[in-house]
């Protein structure tokens, strides 16, 4: 039986599975302050991934998450991509920016 339950904190998971996070690229949608994504990014950063792609509507709302993530793992590259799920054209533009980005050879995980 797993020793994880509903009271297990993300930092515990990040510590226990850090070898699976290190050097990987993660894509997180909806990382605005106060959201699940906002908690996920800095927690994953404790496992030292190579890159975190944060997709959301507003850079100012995500900047505090980027700052916290940077302090948890200065070596992790954090990139923000504007994503408006209400606009198919914007979704395509965001996907194109990620696919054509030379600094992002692949995505290992997405949330």
Backbone atoms as SQL, in Angstrom:
CREATE TABLE atoms (id INTEGER PRIMARY KEY, chain TEXT, resi INTEGER, resn TEXT, atom TEXT, x REAL, y REAL, z REAL);
INSERT INTO atoms VALUES
  (1, 'A', 1, 'UNK', 'N', 0.837, -1.179, 0.000),
  (2, 'A', 1, 'UNK', 'CA', 0.000, 0.000, 0.000),
  (3, 'A', 1, 'UNK', 'C', 0.886, 1.248, 0.000),
  (4, 'A', 2, 'UNK', 'N', 0.493, 2.253, -0.740),
  (5, 'A', 2, 'UNK', 'CA', 1.250, 3.483, -0.876),
  (6, 'A', 2, 'UNK', 'C', 1.258, 4.260, 0.443),
  (7, 'A', 3, 'UNK', 'N', 2.370, 4.921, 0.699),
  (8, 'A', 3, 'UNK', 'CA', 2.436, 5.763, 1.895),
  (9, 'A', 3, 'UNK', 'C', 1.998, 7.197, 1.582),
  (10, 'A', 4, 'UNK', 'N', 1.501, 7.431, 0.376),
  (11, 'A', 4, 'UNK', 'CA', 0.978, 8.739, 0.002),
  (12, 'A', 4, 'UNK', 'C', -0.534, 8.757, 0.209),
  (13, 'A', 5, 'UNK', 'N', -1.045, 9.899, 0.635),
  (14, 'A', 5, 'UNK', 'CA', -2.490, 10.041, 0.803),
  (15, 'A', 5, 'UNK', 'C', -2.875, 11.501, 0.585),
  (16, 'A', 6, 'UNK', 'N', -4.082, 11.874, 0.915),
  (17, 'A', 6, 'UNK', 'CA', -4.563, 13.224, 0.633),
  (18, 'A', 6, 'UNK', 'C', -3.845, 14.306, 1.441),
  (19, 'A', 7, 'UNK', 'N', -3.089, 13.930, 2.447),
  (20, 'A', 7, 'UNK', 'CA', -2.341, 14.924, 3.215),
  (21, 'A', 7, 'UNK', 'C', -0.879, 15.043, 2.763),
  (22, 'A', 8, 'UNK', 'N', -0.474, 14.209, 1.818),
  (23, 'A', 8, 'UNK', 'CA', 0.896, 14.249, 1.322),
  (24, 'A', 8, 'UNK', 'C', 1.135, 15.570, 0.586),
  (25, 'A', 9, 'UNK', 'N', 2.214, 16.234, 0.940),
  (26, 'A', 9, 'UNK', 'CA', 2.535, 17.518, 0.323),
  (27, 'A', 9, 'UNK', 'C', 3.342, 17.316, -0.955),
  (28, 'A', 10, 'UNK', 'N', 3.197, 18.273, -1.844),
  (29, 'A', 10, 'UNK', 'CA', 3.905, 18.214, -3.115),
  (30, 'A', 10, 'UNK', 'C', 5.409, 18.144, -2.947),
  (31, 'A', 11, 'UNK', 'N', 5.938, 18.817, -1.930),
  (32, 'A', 11, 'UNK', 'CA', 7.383, 18.792, -1.703),
  (33, 'A', 11, 'UNK', 'C', 7.887, 17.386, -1.391),
  (34, 'A', 12, 'UNK', 'N', 7.068, 16.580, -0.743),
  (35, 'A', 12, 'UNK', 'CA', 7.435, 15.190, -0.467),
  (36, 'A', 12, 'UNK', 'C', 7.514, 14.396, -1.767),
  (37, 'A', 13, 'UNK', 'N', 6.510, 14.577, -2.617),
  (38, 'A', 13, 'UNK', 'CA', 6.500, 13.890, -3.912),
  (39, 'A', 13, 'UNK', 'C', 7.708, 14.324, -4.738),
  (40, 'A', 14, 'UNK', 'N', 7.967, 15.640, -4.773),
  (41, 'A', 14, 'UNK', 'CA', 9.100, 16.155, -5.547),
  (42, 'A', 14, 'UNK', 'C', 10.411, 15.565, -5.047),
  (43, 'A', 15, 'UNK', 'N', 10.551, 15.448, -3.751),
  (44, 'A', 15, 'UNK', 'CA', 11.764, 14.870, -3.174),
  (45, 'A', 15, 'UNK', 'C', 11.896, 13.386, -3.515),
  (46, 'A', 16, 'UNK', 'N', 10.804, 12.650, -3.358),
  (47, 'A', 16, 'UNK', 'CA', 10.836, 11.208, -3.598),
  (48, 'A', 16, 'UNK', 'C', 11.039, 10.853, -5.073),
  (49, 'A', 17, 'UNK', 'N', 10.579, 11.713, -5.970),
  (50, 'A', 17, 'UNK', 'CA', 10.651, 11.414, -7.402),
  (51, 'A', 17, 'UNK', 'C', 11.580, 12.364, -8.158),
  (52, 'A', 18, 'UNK', 'N', 12.470, 13.040, -7.450),
  (53, 'A', 18, 'UNK', 'CA', 13.323, 14.040, -8.094),
  (54, 'A', 18, 'UNK', 'C', 14.151, 13.460, -9.230),
  (55, 'A', 19, 'UNK', 'N', 14.531, 12.205, -9.138),
  (56, 'A', 19, 'UNK', 'CA', 15.316, 11.606, -10.224),
  (57, 'A', 19, 'UNK', 'C', 14.510, 11.516, -11.521),
  (58, 'A', 20, 'UNK', 'N', 13.184, 11.494, -11.414),
  (59, 'A', 20, 'UNK', 'CA', 12.344, 11.448, -12.603),
  (60, 'A', 20, 'UNK', 'C', 12.054, 12.845, -13.153),
  (61, 'A', 21, 'UNK', 'N', 12.314, 13.887, -12.372),
  (62, 'A', 21, 'UNK', 'CA', 12.091, 15.264, -12.805),
  (63, 'A', 21, 'UNK', 'C', 13.347, 15.886, -13.404),
  (64, 'A', 22, 'UNK', 'N', 14.502, 15.508, -12.876),
  (65, 'A', 22, 'UNK', 'CA', 15.761, 16.164, -13.232),
  (66, 'A', 22, 'UNK', 'C', 16.023, 16.098, -14.737),
  (67, 'A', 23, 'UNK', 'N', 16.289, 17.288, -15.298),
  (68, 'A', 23, 'UNK', 'CA', 16.644, 17.379, -16.710),
  (69, 'A', 23, 'UNK', 'C', 15.488, 17.267, -17.684),
  (70, 'A', 24, 'UNK', 'N', 14.282, 17.160, -17.195),
  (71, 'A', 24, 'UNK', 'CA', 13.106, 16.987, -18.066),
  (72, 'A', 24, 'UNK', 'C', 12.433, 18.324, -18.348),
  (73, 'A', 25, 'UNK', 'N', 11.553, 18.308, -19.352),
  (74, 'A', 25, 'UNK', 'CA', 10.782, 19.484, -19.727),
  (75, 'A', 25, 'UNK', 'C', 9.315, 19.235, -19.418),
  (76, 'A', 26, 'UNK', 'N', 8.710, 20.174, -18.689),
  (77, 'A', 26, 'UNK', 'CA', 7.310, 20.073, -18.298),
  (78, 'A', 26, 'UNK', 'C', 6.533, 21.253, -18.862),
  (79, 'A', 27, 'UNK', 'N', 5.299, 21.014, -19.249),
  (80, 'A', 27, 'UNK', 'CA', 4.384, 22.057, -19.697),
  (81, 'A', 27, 'UNK', 'C', 3.235, 22.115, -18.701),
  (82, 'A', 28, 'UNK', 'N', 2.969, 23.308, -18.183),
  (83, 'A', 28, 'UNK', 'CA', 1.916, 23.498, -17.185),
  (84, 'A', 28, 'UNK', 'C', 0.972, 24.584, -17.682),
  (85, 'A', 29, 'UNK', 'N', -0.304, 24.264, -17.747),
  (86, 'A', 29, 'UNK', 'CA', -1.296, 25.258, -18.139),
  (87, 'A', 29, 'UNK', 'C', -1.959, 25.838, -16.890),
  (88, 'A', 30, 'UNK', 'N', -2.377, 27.086, -16.995),
  (89, 'A', 30, 'UNK', 'CA', -3.109, 27.729, -15.904),
  (90, 'A', 30, 'UNK', 'C', -2.310, 27.926, -14.641),
  (91, 'A', 31, 'UNK', 'N', -1.086, 28.452, -14.736),
  (92, 'A', 31, 'UNK', 'CA', -0.279, 28.612, -13.529),
  (93, 'A', 31, 'UNK', 'C', -0.429, 29.955, -12.821),
  (94, 'A', 32, 'UNK', 'N', -1.590, 30.588, -12.921),
  (95, 'A', 32, 'UNK', 'CA', -1.804, 31.871, -12.239),
  (96, 'A', 32, 'UNK', 'C', -1.787, 31.680, -10.727),
  (97, 'A', 33, 'UNK', 'N', -1.393, 32.710, -10.017),
  (98, 'A', 33, 'UNK', 'CA', -1.320, 32.670, -8.563),
  (99, 'A', 33, 'UNK', 'C', -2.630, 32.145, -7.968),
  (100, 'A', 34, 'UNK', 'N', -2.510, 31.200, -7.045),
  (101, 'A', 34, 'UNK', 'CA', -3.670, 30.630, -6.369),
  (102, 'A', 34, 'UNK', 'C', -4.221, 29.379, -7.029),
  (103, 'A', 35, 'UNK', 'N', -3.660, 28.981, -8.160),
  (104, 'A', 35, 'UNK', 'CA', -4.171, 27.810, -8.882),
  (105, 'A', 35, 'UNK', 'C', -3.322, 26.570, -8.594),
  (106, 'A', 36, 'UNK', 'N', -3.809, 25.431, -9.036),
  (107, 'A', 36, 'UNK', 'CA', -3.043, 24.182, -8.907),
  (108, 'A', 36, 'UNK', 'C', -1.734, 24.301, -9.676),
  (109, 'A', 37, 'UNK', 'N', -1.796, 24.891, -10.866),
  (110, 'A', 37, 'UNK', 'CA', -0.582, 25.081, -11.663),
  (111, 'A', 37, 'UNK', 'C', 0.449, 25.946, -10.962),
  (112, 'A', 38, 'UNK', 'N', -0.024, 26.933, -10.195),
  (113, 'A', 38, 'UNK', 'CA', 0.878, 27.817, -9.455),
  (114, 'A', 38, 'UNK', 'C', 1.601, 27.068, -8.346),
  (115, 'A', 39, 'UNK', 'N', 0.992, 26.046, -7.818),
  (116, 'A', 39, 'UNK', 'CA', 1.637, 25.212, -6.805),
  (117, 'A', 39, 'UNK', 'C', 2.527, 24.157, -7.455),
  (118, 'A', 40, 'UNK', 'N', 2.113, 23.686, -8.619),
  (119, 'A', 40, 'UNK', 'CA', 2.844, 22.628, -9.314),
  (120, 'A', 40, 'UNK', 'C', 4.218, 23.105, -9.783),
  (121, 'A', 41, 'UNK', 'N', 4.288, 24.289, -10.387),
  (122, 'A', 41, 'UNK', 'CA', 5.550, 24.768, -10.962),
  (123, 'A', 41, 'UNK', 'C', 6.686, 24.859, -9.940),
  (124, 'A', 42, 'UNK', 'N', 6.522, 25.581, -8.831),
  (125, 'A', 42, 'UNK', 'CA', 7.636, 25.654, -7.884),
  (126, 'A', 42, 'UNK', 'C', 7.933, 24.322, -7.204),
  (127, 'A', 43, 'UNK', 'N', 6.913, 23.490, -7.064),
  (128, 'A', 43, 'UNK', 'CA', 7.139, 22.172, -6.459),
  (129, 'A', 43, 'UNK', 'C', 7.967, 21.302, -7.395),
  (130, 'A', 44, 'UNK', 'N', 7.611, 21.286, -8.679),
  (131, 'A', 44, 'UNK', 'CA', 8.403, 20.525, -9.645),
  (132, 'A', 44, 'UNK', 'C', 9.830, 21.050, -9.726),
  (133, 'A', 45, 'UNK', 'N', 9.990, 22.347, -9.574),
  (134, 'A', 45, 'UNK', 'CA', 11.321, 22.951, -9.660),
  (135, 'A', 45, 'UNK', 'C', 12.270, 22.377, -8.617),
  (136, 'A', 46, 'UNK', 'N', 11.746, 21.910, -7.517),
  (137, 'A', 46, 'UNK', 'CA', 12.593, 21.304, -6.477),
  (138, 'A', 46, 'UNK', 'C', 13.259, 20.019, -6.966),
  (139, 'A', 47, 'UNK', 'N', 12.733, 19.458, -8.060),
  (140, 'A', 47, 'UNK', 'CA', 13.329, 18.266, -8.655),
  (141, 'A', 47, 'UNK', 'C', 14.294, 18.593, -9.777),
  (142, 'A', 48, 'UNK', 'N', 14.568, 19.868, -10.007),
  (143, 'A', 48, 'UNK', 'CA', 15.526, 20.369, -10.983),
  (144, 'A', 48, 'UNK', 'C', 15.272, 19.924, -12.425),
  (145, 'A', 49, 'UNK', 'N', 14.061, 20.189, -12.929),
  (146, 'A', 49, 'UNK', 'CA', 13.831, 19.930, -14.359),
  (147, 'A', 49, 'UNK', 'C', 14.655, 20.920, -15.181),
  (148, 'A', 50, 'UNK', 'N', 14.871, 20.611, -16.461),
  (149, 'A', 50, 'UNK', 'CA', 15.629, 21.552, -17.294),
  (150, 'A', 50, 'UNK', 'C', 14.779, 22.751, -17.664),
  (151, 'A', 51, 'UNK', 'N', 13.487, 22.507, -17.976),
  (152, 'A', 51, 'UNK', 'CA', 12.625, 23.581, -18.464),
  (153, 'A', 51, 'UNK', 'C', 11.205, 23.415, -17.950),
  (154, 'A', 52, 'UNK', 'N', 10.595, 24.536, -17.580),
  (155, 'A', 52, 'UNK', 'CA', 9.174, 24.575, -17.266),
  (156, 'A', 52, 'UNK', 'C', 8.530, 25.570, -18.214),
  (157, 'A', 53, 'UNK', 'N', 7.567, 25.109, -19.000),
  (158, 'A', 53, 'UNK', 'CA', 6.793, 25.975, -19.882),
  (159, 'A', 53, 'UNK', 'C', 5.497, 26.298, -19.164),
  (160, 'A', 54, 'UNK', 'N', 5.263, 27.561, -18.901),
  (161, 'A', 54, 'UNK', 'CA', 4.060, 27.995, -18.204),
  (162, 'A', 54, 'UNK', 'C', 3.149, 28.693, -19.206),
  (163, 'A', 55, 'UNK', 'N', 1.984, 28.125, -19.450),
  (164, 'A', 55, 'UNK', 'CA', 1.037, 28.672, -20.416),
  (165, 'A', 55, 'UNK', 'C', -0.150, 29.260, -19.688),
  (166, 'A', 56, 'UNK', 'N', -0.407, 30.545, -19.942),
  (167, 'A', 56, 'UNK', 'CA', -1.515, 31.208, -19.276),
  (168, 'A', 56, 'UNK', 'C', -1.915, 32.485, -19.994),
  (169, 'A', 57, 'UNK', 'N', -2.922, 33.140, -19.452),
  (170, 'A', 57, 'UNK', 'CA', -3.489, 34.330, -20.087),
  (171, 'A', 57, 'UNK', 'C', -2.702, 35.598, -19.845),
  (172, 'A', 58, 'UNK', 'N', -2.102, 35.735, -18.664),
  (173, 'A', 58, 'UNK', 'CA', -1.554, 37.027, -18.269),
  (174, 'A', 58, 'UNK', 'C', -0.189, 36.878, -17.599),
  (175, 'A', 59, 'UNK', 'N', 0.820, 37.472, -18.203),
  (176, 'A', 59, 'UNK', 'CA', 2.155, 37.423, -17.621),
  (177, 'A', 59, 'UNK', 'C', 2.197, 38.007, -16.203),
  (178, 'A', 60, 'UNK', 'N', 1.570, 39.158, -15.943),
  (179, 'A', 60, 'UNK', 'CA', 1.626, 39.701, -14.576),
  (180, 'A', 60, 'UNK', 'C', 1.055, 38.743, -13.519),
  (181, 'A', 61, 'UNK', 'N', 0.055, 37.954, -13.885),
  (182, 'A', 61, 'UNK', 'CA', -0.509, 37.004, -12.917),
  (183, 'A', 61, 'UNK', 'C', 0.407, 35.807, -12.692),
  (184, 'A', 62, 'UNK', 'N', 1.278, 35.552, -13.645),
  (185, 'A', 62, 'UNK', 'CA', 2.162, 34.387, -13.554),
  (186, 'A', 62, 'UNK', 'C', 3.555, 34.774, -13.056),
  (187, 'A', 63, 'UNK', 'N', 3.899, 36.037, -13.111),
  (188, 'A', 63, 'UNK', 'CA', 5.226, 36.492, -12.677),
  (189, 'A', 63, 'UNK', 'C', 5.576, 36.037, -11.256),
  (190, 'A', 64, 'UNK', 'N', 4.662, 36.129, -10.264),
  (191, 'A', 64, 'UNK', 'CA', 5.018, 35.643, -8.919),
  (192, 'A', 64, 'UNK', 'C', 5.359, 34.144, -8.896),
  (193, 'A', 65, 'UNK', 'N', 4.692, 33.374, -9.729),
  (194, 'A', 65, 'UNK', 'CA', 4.968, 31.933, -9.818),
  (195, 'A', 65, 'UNK', 'C', 6.351, 31.722, -10.423),
  (196, 'A', 66, 'UNK', 'N', 6.683, 32.504, -11.439),
  (197, 'A', 66, 'UNK', 'CA', 8.011, 32.411, -12.054),
  (198, 'A', 66, 'UNK', 'C', 9.084, 32.757, -11.026),
  (199, 'A', 67, 'UNK', 'N', 8.864, 33.810, -10.256),
  (200, 'A', 67, 'UNK', 'CA', 9.839, 34.224, -9.241),
  (201, 'A', 67, 'UNK', 'C', 10.062, 33.122, -8.200),
  (202, 'A', 68, 'UNK', 'N', 8.983, 32.525, -7.723),
  (203, 'A', 68, 'UNK', 'CA', 9.103, 31.446, -6.736),
  (204, 'A', 68, 'UNK', 'C', 9.800, 30.235, -7.336),
  (205, 'A', 69, 'UNK', 'N', 9.450, 29.925, -8.567),
  (206, 'A', 69, 'UNK', 'CA', 10.064, 28.785, -9.259),
  (207, 'A', 69, 'UNK', 'C', 11.557, 29.019, -9.437),
  (208, 'A', 70, 'UNK', 'N', 11.930, 30.223, -9.844),
  (209, 'A', 70, 'UNK', 'CA', 13.350, 30.556, -10.008),
  (210, 'A', 70, 'UNK', 'C', 14.111, 30.426, -8.700),
  (211, 'A', 71, 'UNK', 'N', 13.488, 30.813, -7.596),
  (212, 'A', 71, 'UNK', 'CA', 14.187, 30.707, -6.312),
  (213, 'A', 71, 'UNK', 'C', 14.330, 29.254, -5.867),
  (214, 'A', 72, 'UNK', 'N', 13.399, 28.388, -6.264),
  (215, 'A', 72, 'UNK', 'CA', 13.488, 26.968, -5.913),
  (216, 'A', 72, 'UNK', 'C', 14.524, 26.233, -6.758),
  (217, 'A', 73, 'UNK', 'N', 14.719, 26.687, -7.991),
  (218, 'A', 73, 'UNK', 'CA', 15.669, 26.032, -8.885),
  (219, 'A', 73, 'UNK', 'C', 16.198, 27.031, -9.894),
  (220, 'A', 74, 'UNK', 'N', 17.243, 27.780, -9.538),
  (221, 'A', 74, 'UNK', 'CA', 17.787, 28.780, -10.455),
  (222, 'A', 74, 'UNK', 'C', 18.269, 28.200, -11.785),
  (223, 'A', 75, 'UNK', 'N', 18.610, 26.917, -11.811),
  (224, 'A', 75, 'UNK', 'CA', 19.105, 26.306, -13.054),
  (225, 'A', 75, 'UNK', 'C', 17.979, 25.929, -14.017),
  (226, 'A', 76, 'UNK', 'N', 16.742, 25.921, -13.545),
  (227, 'A', 76, 'UNK', 'CA', 15.606, 25.570, -14.403),
  (228, 'A', 76, 'UNK', 'C', 15.216, 26.774, -15.248),
  (229, 'A', 77, 'UNK', 'N', 15.094, 26.552, -16.549),
  (230, 'A', 77, 'UNK', 'CA', 14.645, 27.602, -17.462),
  (231, 'A', 77, 'UNK', 'C', 13.121, 27.650, -17.385),
  (232, 'A', 78, 'UNK', 'N', 12.583, 28.826, -17.086),
  (233, 'A', 78, 'UNK', 'CA', 11.134, 29.003, -17.005),
  (234, 'A', 78, 'UNK', 'C', 10.719, 29.910, -18.157),
  (235, 'A', 79, 'UNK', 'N', 9.806, 29.410, -18.989),
  (236, 'A', 79, 'UNK', 'CA', 9.331, 30.183, -20.134),
  (237, 'A', 79, 'UNK', 'C', 7.832, 30.380, -20.029),
  (238, 'A', 80, 'UNK', 'N', 7.393, 31.589, -20.344),
  (239, 'A', 80, 'UNK', 'CA', 5.970, 31.906, -20.355),
  (240, 'A', 80, 'UNK', 'C', 5.487, 31.986, -21.794),
  (241, 'A', 81, 'UNK', 'N', 4.343, 31.363, -22.060),
  (242, 'A', 81, 'UNK', 'CA', 3.701, 31.423, -23.372),
  (243, 'A', 81, 'UNK', 'C', 2.256, 31.850, -23.141),
  (244, 'A', 82, 'UNK', 'N', 1.830, 32.893, -23.869),
  (245, 'A', 82, 'UNK', 'CA', 0.437, 33.340, -23.754),
  (246, 'A', 82, 'UNK', 'C', -0.473, 32.272, -24.363),
  (247, 'A', 83, 'UNK', 'N', -1.499, 31.917, -23.610),
  (248, 'A', 83, 'UNK', 'CA', -2.476, 30.935, -24.079),
  (249, 'A', 83, 'UNK', 'C', -3.865, 31.385, -23.664),
  (250, 'A', 84, 'UNK', 'N', -4.667, 31.693, -24.665),
  (251, 'A', 84, 'UNK', 'CA', -6.065, 32.063, -24.443),
  (252, 'A', 84, 'UNK', 'C', -6.933, 30.942, -24.997),
  (253, 'A', 85, 'UNK', 'N', -7.502, 30.140, -24.120),
  (254, 'A', 85, 'UNK', 'CA', -8.285, 28.995, -24.563),
  (255, 'A', 85, 'UNK', 'C', -9.597, 29.392, -25.236),
  (256, 'A', 86, 'UNK', 'N', -9.933, 30.660, -25.181),
  (257, 'A', 86, 'UNK', 'CA', -11.148, 31.144, -25.836),
  (258, 'A', 86, 'UNK', 'C', -10.907, 31.496, -27.302),
  (259, 'A', 87, 'UNK', 'N', -9.667, 31.388, -27.749),
  (260, 'A', 87, 'UNK', 'CA', -9.320, 31.758, -29.117),
  (261, 'A', 87, 'UNK', 'C', -8.550, 30.631, -29.796),
  (262, 'A', 88, 'UNK', 'N', -9.180, 30.010, -30.782),
  (263, 'A', 88, 'UNK', 'CA', -8.514, 28.932, -31.508),
  (264, 'A', 88, 'UNK', 'C', -7.254, 29.451, -32.203),
  (265, 'A', 89, 'UNK', 'N', -7.309, 30.666, -32.722),
  (266, 'A', 89, 'UNK', 'CA', -6.131, 31.257, -33.370),
  (267, 'A', 89, 'UNK', 'C', -4.988, 31.403, -32.373),
  (268, 'A', 90, 'UNK', 'N', -5.294, 31.809, -31.139),
  (269, 'A', 90, 'UNK', 'CA', -4.260, 31.959, -30.125),
  (270, 'A', 90, 'UNK', 'C', -3.706, 30.597, -29.700),
  (271, 'A', 91, 'UNK', 'N', -4.565, 29.609, -29.615),
  (272, 'A', 91, 'UNK', 'CA', -4.105, 28.255, -29.272),
  (273, 'A', 91, 'UNK', 'C', -3.119, 27.762, -30.327),
  (274, 'A', 92, 'UNK', 'N', -3.457, 27.975, -31.582),
  (275, 'A', 92, 'UNK', 'CA', -2.561, 27.576, -32.676),
  (276, 'A', 92, 'UNK', 'C', -1.237, 28.346, -32.606),
  (277, 'A', 93, 'UNK', 'N', -1.318, 29.637, -32.316),
  (278, 'A', 93, 'UNK', 'CA', -0.103, 30.452, -32.220),
  (279, 'A', 93, 'UNK', 'C', 0.792, 29.972, -31.075),
  (280, 'A', 94, 'UNK', 'N', 0.188, 29.641, -29.943),
  (281, 'A', 94, 'UNK', 'CA', 0.964, 29.144, -28.803),
  (282, 'A', 94, 'UNK', 'C', 1.626, 27.814, -29.149),
  (283, 'A', 95, 'UNK', 'N', 0.879, 26.926, -29.769),
  (284, 'A', 95, 'UNK', 'CA', 1.438, 25.631, -30.171),
  (285, 'A', 95, 'UNK', 'C', 2.583, 25.817, -31.162),
  (286, 'A', 96, 'UNK', 'N', 2.382, 26.714, -32.119),
  (287, 'A', 96, 'UNK', 'CA', 3.420, 26.978, -33.111),
  (288, 'A', 96, 'UNK', 'C', 4.676, 27.542, -32.459),
  (289, 'A', 97, 'UNK', 'N', 4.508, 28.447, -31.503),
  (290, 'A', 97, 'UNK', 'CA', 5.653, 29.034, -30.799),
  (291, 'A', 97, 'UNK', 'C', 6.443, 27.957, -30.057),
  (292, 'A', 98, 'UNK', 'N', 5.735, 27.018, -29.469),
  (293, 'A', 98, 'UNK', 'CA', 6.410, 25.942, -28.730),
  (294, 'A', 98, 'UNK', 'C', 7.094, 24.980, -29.697),
  (295, 'A', 99, 'UNK', 'N', 6.377, 24.564, -30.720),
  (296, 'A', 99, 'UNK', 'CA', 6.931, 23.599, -31.686),
  (297, 'A', 99, 'UNK', 'C', 8.135, 24.180, -32.421),
  (298, 'A', 100, 'UNK', 'N', 8.059, 25.457, -32.792),
  (299, 'A', 100, 'UNK', 'CA', 9.136, 26.093, -33.549),
  (300, 'A', 100, 'UNK', 'C', 10.255, 26.633, -32.668),
  (301, 'A', 101, 'UNK', 'N', 10.062, 26.605, -31.362),
  (302, 'A', 101, 'UNK', 'CA', 11.087, 27.109, -30.449),
  (303, 'A', 101, 'UNK', 'C', 12.306, 26.209, -30.460),
  (304, 'A', 102, 'UNK', 'N', 13.427, 26.746, -30.864),
  (305, 'A', 102, 'UNK', 'CA', 14.648, 25.937, -30.949),
  (306, 'A', 102, 'UNK', 'C', 15.175, 25.533, -29.578),
  (307, 'A', 103, 'UNK', 'N', 14.785, 26.258, -28.549),
  (308, 'A', 103, 'UNK', 'CA', 15.274, 25.931, -27.208),
  (309, 'A', 103, 'UNK', 'C', 14.422, 24.859, -26.529),
  (310, 'A', 104, 'UNK', 'N', 13.369, 24.404, -27.212),
  (311, 'A', 104, 'UNK', 'CA', 12.490, 23.373, -26.643),
  (312, 'A', 104, 'UNK', 'C', 12.476, 22.177, -27.597),
  (313, 'A', 105, 'UNK', 'N', 13.422, 21.261, -27.443),
  (314, 'A', 105, 'UNK', 'CA', 13.488, 20.140, -28.383),
  (315, 'A', 105, 'UNK', 'C', 12.336, 19.145, -28.229),
  (316, 'A', 106, 'UNK', 'N', 11.766, 19.066, -27.031),
  (317, 'A', 106, 'UNK', 'CA', 10.657, 18.143, -26.774),
  (318, 'A', 106, 'UNK', 'C', 10.020, 18.479, -25.426),
  (319, 'A', 107, 'UNK', 'N', 8.848, 17.902, -25.185),
  (320, 'A', 107, 'UNK', 'CA', 8.165, 18.051, -23.898),
  (321, 'A', 107, 'UNK', 'C', 8.056, 16.660, -23.299),
  (322, 'A', 108, 'UNK', 'N', 8.525, 16.505, -22.079),
  (323, 'A', 108, 'UNK', 'CA', 8.463, 15.202, -21.432),
  (324, 'A', 108, 'UNK', 'C', 7.111, 14.961, -20.769),
  (325, 'A', 109, 'UNK', 'N', 6.555, 15.993, -20.145),
  (326, 'A', 109, 'UNK', 'CA', 5.296, 15.857, -19.408),
  (327, 'A', 109, 'UNK', 'C', 4.463, 17.111, -19.593),
  (328, 'A', 110, 'UNK', 'N', 3.154, 16.964, -19.535),
  (329, 'A', 110, 'UNK', 'CA', 2.282, 18.132, -19.519),
  (330, 'A', 110, 'UNK', 'C', 1.202, 17.903, -18.488),
  (331, 'A', 111, 'UNK', 'N', 0.741, 18.991, -17.914),
  (332, 'A', 111, 'UNK', 'CA', -0.304, 18.939, -16.892),
  (333, 'A', 111, 'UNK', 'C', -1.431, 19.833, -17.320);
